[in-house]
Amino acid sequence: MSEPSYAERILSDVRAAVAASPDGRLPLPDMADWDIFPFEGDLQIKALDEVVLPEPPREGEAGEVCNSCQRTDDEFIWTSANWRLTAISPAGLPAAVLLEPRAHHDLADLPPELAEEMGPILLRVEQAILSLGGIGRVHIDRWGDGGAHLHWWFLARPEGLLQLMGSFSSAWLDVLPPRPQDEWDATMSRVAAAMKASD
């Protein structure tokens, strides 16, 4: 008999903890008491779904169409020979952009020459966002569960809004009302200009 997977062991531990709890649910984590936790009220932890193996293919994986690869350069706010920067839809944060390689790669298969360029290009994007002024921090995140084309998120926290600090910046991105389109477009133009100035 094969050893249980990580997912199966975690699910088993969760079921044991739930069975031992008075209300049949996992308790809220300590982070629910953090000042930066964006929610309050009667929250409950969702039950974990069953393990799904094999996992379904992501966009751009196992024959799935990659929407990033289908996009043309005019859909990006800045491009280079190897990298492209796109603005997400207007958000409540001062700036939010995605950086991706032009060629279809994920982080695990990024060729050495692109991996070597990645650090400096991440720094350039952060500096372009910081050049807007009034930015307390730029959070750089990588998630890849939806798409197999590597993309780095850059989320700008406004200076002075300490409640938006840390790992919940992505939650605030979806919670805050979006900036007006014209203001957002002007901000993205400034980020693009800062990137071009450092070419």
N, C-alpha and C positions, 0 to 999 in steps of 0.2 A: 504494500500500500504506500502511495506517495505521501510525502509530508505536506500538510496543508500550506496553501499560499499565504503570503502576508495578509492579503485581503480577507481570506477565510479566517485566519487567526484573529484579526481585528474584529471582524463581525461576531465571532464566537465570544470574545471578551466583552463586546458591547451588549450582547444578549444576556450574558451573565450579570453584568452591572444593572441592566434594566430589570431583570427578574428580581434582583435584590432591592430595588428602589421602591419606596412606598407608593409612588404614583405611576410606576411602570415606564419611566422616562429617564434619560440621562440628565443630570443636573446641568444648569448653565455653567459655563467655564468661568474662571476667575476674571477673565477679560471683560465680562459683562459689568464689572465694577470699575473698570478703567475710565478715566475722564474722557478718553478719546473714543470710547465705545459709542457708536452713533445711534443706538436704539434704546428705548426704555419701555416700560410697561410689562404686560404679561407675555413674555416670550417663552417659547418651548423649543427644545431641540427636536428636529425631525428624526423619525426612525430611519435607520440605514436600509437601503434597498438591498436586494440579493446581489451577490457577486456576478458580474457579466464577463465571461471569458469564452472565447477571445473577445477583446473589446472591439466595438465597431470602428471601421476606419474613419480617420479624421478627414476634413476637407484637404484635398491635395495628396492623399495617401491611398495606396492600393487601388490605383485606377480612378480615384475620385478627382473631379476637376478642382484645380487650385485657383480660386478667385483672385488671389494676389498675382499670380503669374499672368492672368488674363488682362490685368489693368495696364493701361498705357501711361507713359510718363506724364502726360498732361493732367492726370488725376492725382498727382503727388505735388506737394509744396516745394520739394527739393529732390534732386536726383544727382547721382554721380555715376561713374562707370560701374560701380559694384553695389551701391546702396541707394535706397529710396526712403523718403520721409513723407508720411501722410498725416493729415489732420483728421481726427475723429470728428463726429458730428458735434455741434456746439454743446458744451458742457458747462457745469457750474464752477469748475476749477478755472484758474486763469489760463491754463494751456494744457492740452493733452494731445500727444502725437504718438505715432507708431513708426519705428525704424525697422526696416527689413532688408535683407540682401536682395539684389536684383534677381539672382539665380535661385532656383528652388532648392533650398537646404533647410534642415533643422539644425539645432545646435550640435547634436551628436555627430552629424556628418558634414559639418562646416569645413571646407578645405583649409589647410594651414595658412594660405595667404590671406583668406578672408578673416580667419580667426586672429591673425596678426593685426589686421586693420580695425578689428572690432573695438578694442579698447579705446584707441584714439577717436573713433567716430562716436562712441557713446559719450565721451567727454565733450566733443564738439556740440552735440545736440543739447547736453545739459547746459553748456555755456551759452548757447543761443537762447535757451529759455530763460536763464538767469538774466540775460541782457535786457529782458522786458522790464526789470525793476519790480520791486514789491513782492518778490518771490522768496518765501521762507526756506523752501527746500524743493528739490526735484527728486521724486521717487522714480526709480527705474526698476521695472518689474518684467518678468518673463513668465507667461503662461502659454501653454501650447496644446491644451486639451481639445480646442475647437478646430485648429488648423495646423497642418504639418509644415507650413512655411514659417520659418523663424521670424518672430516679430517681438520687439522690445517696446514696452509701454513706458512713456515718460509722462508723469502726472505732476503738475506744478501746484504746490501748496501755497496759498496766499500768506504772505508775511503777517504775523499777528494772530491768525486764526489757529490757535494751538490745538483746538479740539479736532482739527483735521490732520493732526500729526500721525505718522506711522503707518502701520499696515492696513488701516481702515480707509486710507485715501481712495482706494478703488471703490469702496462702498459709497463714500461721499460723492464720488464722480457720478453715480447713478441717482443719488438722493437730491442733490442741490439743483435748483432750477437752472436750466441752460442759459448762458449768456446770449444776448441778442445776436442774430446772425451777422449783422454788419460789424459789430464789435469783435465777434469771433474771427471773422474773415480778416479784419485789420490786424488782429493779434497774430494770426497764422502767417500773414504777409511779413510781419516783423521778424518772426522766427525764421522764415525762409530767407529773408534778406541777411540775417546774421549768419546763416549757414553759407550763403553765397559769398559773403565777405571773407570767410575763412577758407575758401577754396584755394 
